[in-house]
């Protein structure tokens, strides 16, 4: 089986693939202070519960694919693969790793690995042109051309960041649960904040995607818009531009990149 690990700024998502099928997944908090040994214990605890894997760390794992936006965690995971999975082929997505997606930006090295991996999966699943909207710590919009090239994107503050900022900077406001209110016009402070977050972000997605689509294709209707990320379900029902929802887009992209690189290891 293939273990895929997507390290984000707030959460780390792990997926277990049996061939092309994801058979298990986990979501944990990202902690830059965790050492390689702590991460190994955490992995053993999670995977030890799966019936298709053995009790010992590494039993049943045939390959590992990792991407990370937190350099210190990537460093520790590299040590995990060396010390605890020494005989297992591992692909860590960084400059020089074959993805199959040309990066047409001013400085390709500054593009987050997860954004390229999302583009890999989008091209494979839906073709181009496409826009990937990833609802994570930041809300990112990534554009893929009809030829499968990564051409650039947009970065905006994420939903949770915005909620926290309102609670910190608003004297009479507080941190709230991100949930859909009863109506757009809030009847109390909490509902008013929820409405601003949910419908405000839906409007942002629609506005940004429509502008991107006009630049990306002669006919904006040809652009497939894919939503992913842990907070995507909060906006899906309110956005008018999202065509597909793929919660495991990054993990699928990691599987594809692993397959394109493992023969070179």
N, C-alpha and C positions, 0 to 999 in steps of 0.2 A: 504494500500500500504506500501511497505518497502522502507525506505530511506537508501541508502548506501553512505558512505563517505570515500574516500581514500585520506588521507593527505600525499602528498609527500613533498620533500624539496623545490620544486619550485612551483608546482601547486597542487591544491586540486580538485579532480574530484568527483562529486556527481551524483548518479543515482537513479531513481525512478522505482521500480519494481511493476508490477501488475501480481502477480503469478510469473511465470518463465520469463516473458517478461519485458525487460527494455523499458519503455514508454517515459522516458525523461532523459536528462542528462545535466550537466552544468560543466564548467571548470573555476575556479577562481584562482587567485594567492594565494599562502600560505604566510601568514603574522603572524609571531610568536608573534607580539605585540597585535593582536586583542584580546579583552576580550570576555567573554562568552556573554555578552549583545550585543556586536557588531556582533558576529557570529549569534546570534538569529535574529537580524534585517536583516542581509544578507540572512539568510535562508528564512525568511518571504518574503523578496522581490523577491527571485527567485521562490519559490513555489507558491506565490500568483498569479503568472501569469499562472499557469497550470489549465486548465478547470476542471480537475477531483478532484482538491483539493479546500477546502474552503478558505475563506478570513482570518480566524484566524490561528495563528501559531499552527500547530499540527493537524488541521482539515484534515481528510483523511489518516493520517499516523498511521499505525497499528504496525510498528516496525522500529527499527533503528539498523544498523550495521556499525561500525567504525573501521578503522585501521589507524595508523599514524606513520610516521617516525620522527615526530617532537614532543618530549615529552610535551613541553609547550602548543602546540595546542591540544594535546590529553587531557591535564588537563582541558583546557577551554571547550572543547566539552563535557567532562564528566559533567561539571557544567551546560552546556546547556541542556543535557538530564535530569538532576535532576530538574532544575528550570522551564523549558518550556515544557518538555515532560514527566512529572512525572508519568503519567499513561500508558506510552507507553513502552513496553519491549525493552530494548536496550542491545546490545552485543558490548562491546569494546574489540577488539582483543589484548590480552596481555597474559603473562604466566598463565597457568591454564585454558585457554579457549579451549574447545574441537574442534579440527580441523579435526581429522580423518587421519592426515598425520604424521607419526613418523618422528622425526628430528634426523638424524644420523650424528651430527656434534660434535666437541669437546665441544662446549658450546652452546647448543640450544637457550639459552636466548639472545645471541647476534645476532641471525639471524633476520633481519628486518621482521616485521609483514607482510608487503606487499609481500615479497618473499614467505612466507609460504602460504599466501592467493592465490597467483598466482599458486602455486603448487597444492593446493586444487582444483582449477578450472581446471587445466590442466589434473589432474587425472580423474575428473568427465567427462570432455568433450572428451578427447582423450585417456585416459589410459596411462600406462607406458610401456617402458621407454620413457621419454620426457625431452626436454630442453626448458625452457622458457627464451626468450631474451626480456628484458624489457628496452626500450629506454626512460629513464627518465633523471634526473639530472646526475645520473651515468648510465652506461649501465651495467646491471647485467645479468648473465647467471646462471640459476638455474637448477640443475639436479634432476630428479625424477626417481627412479628405477622402474623396471617392477612390483614390489610389492607395488608401490605407496608410497615409502619412499623418504623423502627429504634427499639427500646424500651430498649436498654441492654445491658450485658454484664458480663463478668468478665475480669480480667487476672491472670495467674499467671506466676511465673518460667518461662522457657523451658528446654528440655532442655539446650542448650549452656551456659546460665548456671549451671544446677545442677551440671553436670559440672565446670565451672571452679571453682565455689565449693567443691566437695568436695576438689578438688586443692589449692586454696590454703589452706583452713582445716583440713584433716585432716593431722595430722603424719605419719602413715604411709600416706597415700593419695596418688594421683597422677592426672593427667589421663589419661583412657582413651578408647579408640575407642567411640563409641556404636554398639553392635551387640547383637543378640539372643544371650544366653548359651545354653549347652547345656541348662540347666534353671533353674527358679526358685531352687532352693537352690544357691547358688554354691559351687564347690569350691575357689576361690581368691579373693583380694581383687578382682582385675579382674572376674571373673564375678559376684561378689557386688555390686559397684558397678553393673555393667551390668544386673543383675536389678532392682536398686532403681530405676534410671532407667527402664527399659522398662516394667516391670510397675507401678511406682509411678505413672508418668504415665498409663498406661492406666487404672488405678484412679481417678486424679484426674479424667480425662475422663469416665468413666462416672458418677462421683458428682456432678460439677458439672452435667453435661448432664441427668441425671435430675431434679435439683432445679430447674433452669431450665425444663425441659419442663413440670413440674407447675404452675409459675407462668404459663407462656406460653399454655397451652391447657387446655380442660376435659378433653380426652382427650390425654394425652402421646403416644399412639401416632400422633397426627396431625402431630407435629412431625418435619420432615425434618432430619437432622443431616448437615452437609457438612464434610468435612475438607479442608484445603488447607495450603500451606506446605511448605518444603523438607524438614522432618523428619517430616512426616505418615506416610510409609511405615513408619517405625520402630514406630508405635503401631497402625496400621490392623489388623493381624492379632490384636491383643490386646484391643482395645476391643470391647465388645458393643453400643455405641449408635450407631456411625457407619454411616449409610446410603449415603452417596455420597463418592467421592474425586474432587475436581476440582483438579489441580495448578495450573491456569492461571486459577483463579477471579478473582484480582485483575486479570489482564490482560483477561479477558473483560469484567469490570466497567468497565475503562477504555475499552474499545471502545464499550460501550453509552453511557457518559457522553459520549464524544466525539460519537457520533451524535446525542445529544440537545442538544448545544450548538453543533455546527459551523455550523448554519444561522443562529445568532445572532451569529457572528463578523463 
